[in-house]
Amino acid sequence: MKKKIAILGSTGSIGKSTLEVINMDRKNFQVVLLTANNNYKKLIEQAKKFKAENVIIRNNNFYLRVKKSLNKTKTKVYHGNPSLKKILNKKVDYTISAIVGLAGLQPTIDAIKTSKAVALANKESIICGWEILSSYVKRYNTQIIPVDSEHFSIMELTNNISDDEVKEIIITASGGPFLKTPIKKLKKVKPKQAIKHPNWKMGKKISVDSANLMNKVFEVLEASKIFNFASHKYKILIHPQSYIHSIINFNNGLVKIISYNPDMKIPISNILHGKKNNFLNNKKIDSKILNNINLEEVNESQFPAIKLINKCLNLGPSTTIIVNASNEVLVDLYLKGKIEFLDIVKGINRILRDKEFRKYARRKASTLNALKIIDNWARLKTVDMCVR
């Protein structure tokens, strides 16, 4: 029987990688849903190629174009934010949740209600709304599987491992395109430079997050939510080759490492195929790569974002919501050329010093509405700060 799969954010990098994996094994998968926000042309192409049962184009302006293009197919076309429960009449085997930003939280909640397993590539949903997601996971008996290479690797290395067995958990960071850039030159780096990641093919927002290591701030916070290990055990090391994804230092003296080429199809294929994953044309181990692996400490002067980890963990339960919201606004402003690269982290720290910050940071966002109130405050405050 074919596995039924839905992909939220199918036109993004994770969505496209997932469809490449499915394309290697078409006979065992049935695409029941694809969604996109604005990239309607790619959505139409994907729907036709994979004979998708349903598609959602979030931007209503493109609905008629998608509808007309798929008129002669069996694909049902929806627009806006329809209920997934009304589209999917029974639980699908997998949903890949890959919508960028906090905008992915509500679709992820919907996916939990309609899926046996949700492969989650949306770190913002986890760091901001994990308590909300967890309640739905328990209610609907849905499995959550992390897709990010680092978290997938931690999961693989620590299966059935307790906190008292682990001494240290290392998450690696490539250092992005500015690893060797002198600090004094970072002020003037342009968006087109920041989005050119040396190893990974990613969207613009996550590429900027990678360039200043905000993505690693979020990854440590994400790991502290989804795994039952003490938050102080996580450490970040710079690893320019992106070949090692996680290192676990155990109290018994053993050190375990997961390494593979920087290709998101590898964790995605392992998630979808499990132990029977033999569809990737994986290369033999290259001794030249192994002999040239570099690991180094993070220079906090060059990557001041790293200091935000402790602030997020200690300044109040909703600090992560505020930091994420502010970061999304600031990255968008940077990509539009309205602020400079270093202003992103500086702007977040200004929000954390705002006189109203503690009032919102101390709140518990146990509902979606409560979370939105905190998120909206941070976004408005960040915009106001940048206008002044």
URURZI-V720823 format. One record per backbone hydrogen bond with DSSP energy under -0.5 kcal/mol. NH is the residue of the N-H (numbers start at 1). CO is the residue of the C=O. Records with the same first field share a line. If there is no record, write none. Layout:
NH: CO + CO
//
This chain:
3: 28
5: 30
6: 94
7: 33
8: 96
9: 7 + 35
10: 7 + 35
11: 35
12: 9
15: 9
16: 12
17: 13
18: 14
19: 15
20: 16
21: 17
22: 18
23: 19
24: 20 + 21
25: 22
26: 23
28: 25
29: 26
30: 3
32: 5 + 30
33: 5
34: 54
35: 7
36: 56
40: 38
43: 39
44: 40
45: 41
46: 42
47: 43
48: 44
49: 45
50: 46
51: 47
52: 47
53: 31
55: 76
56: 34
57: 78
58: 36 + 56
59: 37
60: 58
62: 59
63: 60
66: 62
67: 63
68: 64
69: 65
70: 66
71: 68
73: 70
76: 53
78: 55
80: 57
86: 83
87: 83
88: 84
89: 87
92: 114
93: 4
94: 4
95: 117
96: 6
97: 95 + 119
98: 8 + 96
104: 101
105: 102
107: 103
108: 104
109: 105
110: 106
111: 107
112: 108
113: 109
114: 110 + 111
115: 111 + 112
116: 92
117: 93
118: 143
119: 95 + 117
120: 118 + 145
121: 97 + 119
123: 121
125: 122
126: 122
127: 123
128: 124
129: 125
130: 126
133: 129
134: 130
135: 131
136: 132
137: 133
138: 134
139: 135
140: 136
141: 137
142: 137
143: 116
145: 118 + 143
147: 120
148: 120
152: 148
153: 149
154: 150
155: 151
156: 152
157: 153
158: 154
161: 158
165: 162
166: 163
167: 249
168: 249
169: 233
170: 247
171: 169 + 235
172: 245
173: 237
178: 175
179: 176
181: 178
185: 182
186: 182 + 183
188: 185
189: 186
193: 190
194: 190
195: 191
196: 193
197: 195
202: 200
207: 203
208: 204
209: 205
210: 206
211: 207
212: 208
213: 209
214: 209
215: 209
217: 213
218: 214
219: 215
220: 216
221: 217
222: 218
223: 219
224: 220
225: 221 + 222
226: 222
227: 223
229: 227
233: 230
234: 231
235: 169
237: 171
238: 296
239: 173
242: 239
245: 258
246: 258
247: 170
248: 256
249: 168 + 247
250: 248 + 254
251: 165
253: 250
256: 248
258: 246
260: 243
263: 261
266: 263
267: 263
268: 264
269: 265
270: 266
271: 267
272: 268
273: 269
274: 270
276: 273
277: 274
278: 276
282: 280
287: 285
289: 286
290: 286
291: 287
292: 289
293: 290
296: 238
298: 236
300: 298
302: 299
303: 299
306: 303
307: 304
308: 305
309: 306
311: 307
312: 308
313: 309
314: 310
315: 311
318: 361
319: 316
322: 318
323: 319
324: 320
325: 321
326: 322
327: 323
328: 324
329: 325
330: 326
331: 327
332: 328
333: 329
334: 330
335: 331
336: 332
337: 334
338: 333
339: 333
343: 340
344: 341
346: 342
347: 343
348: 344
349: 345
350: 346
351: 347
352: 348
353: 349 + 350
354: 351
357: 354
360: 356 + 357
361: 357
362: 358
363: 360
365: 363
366: 364
371: 367
372: 368
373: 369
374: 370
375: 371
376: 372
377: 373
378: 374
379: 375
380: 376
381: 377
382: 378
383: 379
384: 380
385: 381
386: 382
387: 383
388: 384
//
